[in-house]
């Protein structure tokens, strides 16, 4: 699978490890930065990951910042992005199955390397169920995006 991955400075080390792990697992990685531990602003990388997913440059995204919270909040401002902080495998898998989550967000200061790898594997192995109740809920999310994206 083609995966876009991005982080701010707090997620950089974990991003680098996770990208190498995913490549060894056979995934193609698009790294949109950052490229060091020099302080940067997470919204820039949230946008870059989201744009890569929306444009089809990648099938799914993985985003990291210190806690994951800020990066997720920023990514979810892009209509069509469904990003969530997941620090357990159940949420990482079910977020895709039920909510068609397309960006996994991790806290680089919260999860370690082994857990990050497990979370990414759970997320990437999951598929949206397509059940009627989940499609109905997704359409309600899309309706919210349309309603609040309109000029006021």
C-alpha positions in Angstrom: 0.0 0.0 0.0 1.2 3.5 -0.7 1.3 5.4 2.6 2.0 9.1 3.2 3.7 9.9 6.5 4.4 13.2 8.1 5.3 14.6 11.5 6.4 17.7 13.4 9.6 17.7 15.4 8.2 15.9 18.3 7.1 12.9 16.1 10.2 12.9 13.9 12.2 10.1 15.5 9.2 7.8 15.7 8.2 8.7 12.1 11.6 7.8 10.8 11.5 4.4 12.6 7.9 3.7 11.5 8.6 4.6 7.8 11.6 2.2 7.8 9.4 -0.6 9.4 6.6 -0.1 6.9 9.0 -0.2 3.9 10.4 -3.5 5.2 6.8 -4.7 5.4 6.4 -4.0 1.7 4.6 -0.6 1.8 5.6 2.3 -0.4 6.2 5.4 1.7 5.8 9.1 0.8 7.5 11.2 3.5 6.3 14.8 3.5 8.5 15.8 6.4 9.7 17.1 8.7 13.3 16.0 8.3 14.8 16.9 11.7 14.0 17.7 15.3 14.2 21.4 14.7 10.9 23.0 15.9 8.2 23.2 13.2 4.4 23.7 13.2 2.3 20.5 13.1 -0.6 22.0 11.0 1.8 22.3 8.0 2.4 18.5 8.1 -1.3 17.7 8.8 -2.2 19.6 5.6 0.6 17.8 3.6 -0.5 14.4 4.7 -4.2 15.2 4.1 -3.6 16.6 0.7 -1.6 13.5 -0.3 -4.5 11.3 0.7 -7.1 13.5 -0.9 -5.2 13.8 -4.2 -4.7 10.0 -4.4 -0.9 10.3 -4.1 -1.3 7.9 -1.2 -4.1 5.4 -0.1 -3.7 6.2 3.6 -1.9 8.6 5.8 0.0 8.4 9.1 0.7 11.6 11.1 2.7 12.2 14.2 3.1 15.0 16.6 3.9 15.1 20.4 0.5 13.9 21.6 -1.3 13.4 18.3 -4.1 15.7 19.3 -3.1 18.9 17.5 -2.1 17.1 14.3 -5.5 15.3 14.3 -7.4 18.5 14.9 -5.6 20.2 12.0 -6.0 17.2 9.6 -9.7 17.0 10.3 -10.1 20.5 9.0 -9.6 19.2 5.4 -13.0 18.0 4.0 -12.7 14.3 3.3 -10.0 13.6 5.9 -11.0 11.4 8.7 -8.1 11.4 11.1 -8.0 10.0 14.6 -5.5 9.6 17.4 -5.3 5.9 18.2 -3.1 4.6 21.0 -4.7 1.1 21.0 -5.0 -1.5 18.2 -8.8 -1.9 18.6 -9.4 1.8 17.7 -6.8 1.8 14.9 -8.6 -1.2 13.3 -12.2 -0.3 14.0 -11.6 3.3 13.0 -11.2 2.1 9.5 -13.8 -0.7 9.6 -16.6 1.6 10.9 -15.5 5.2 10.2 -13.4 4.8 7.1 -10.6 6.6 8.9 -7.9 7.5 6.3 -5.3 9.1 8.6 -3.9 7.4 11.7 -2.5 9.9 14.2 0.1 8.9 16.8 1.6 10.8 19.7 5.4 10.6 19.2 5.8 11.3 22.9 3.1 8.9 24.0 3.7 5.6 22.2 6.9 3.7 21.8 8.3 2.1 18.7 6.8 -1.4 19.3 3.3 -0.1 19.9 3.5 2.3 16.9 4.3 -0.6 14.7 1.4 -2.6 16.0 -1.0 0.3 15.6 0.2 0.9 12.0 -0.2 -2.8 11.2 -3.7 -2.9 12.6 -4.7 0.3 10.8 -3.3 -0.8 7.4 -4.8 -4.3 7.6 -8.3 -3.0 8.2 -10.9 -2.4 5.5 -14.0 -0.3 5.6 -16.9 -2.7 6.2 -19.4 -0.8 3.9 -22.3 -1.8 6.1 -25.4 0.3 5.6 -25.2 1.8 9.1 -21.6 2.9 8.6 -22.3 4.3 5.1 -25.2 6.2 6.5 -23.0 7.7 9.3 -20.3 8.6 6.8 -22.8 10.4 4.7 -23.8 12.4 7.8 -20.2 13.4 8.3 -20.0 14.5 4.6 -23.2 16.5 5.1 -21.6 18.3 8.1 -18.5 19.1 6.0 -20.7 20.5 3.2 -22.9 22.5 5.6 -20.0 24.1 7.5 -17.7 24.6 4.5 -20.3 26.9 2.8 -19.7 30.6 3.1 -21.5 32.2 6.0 
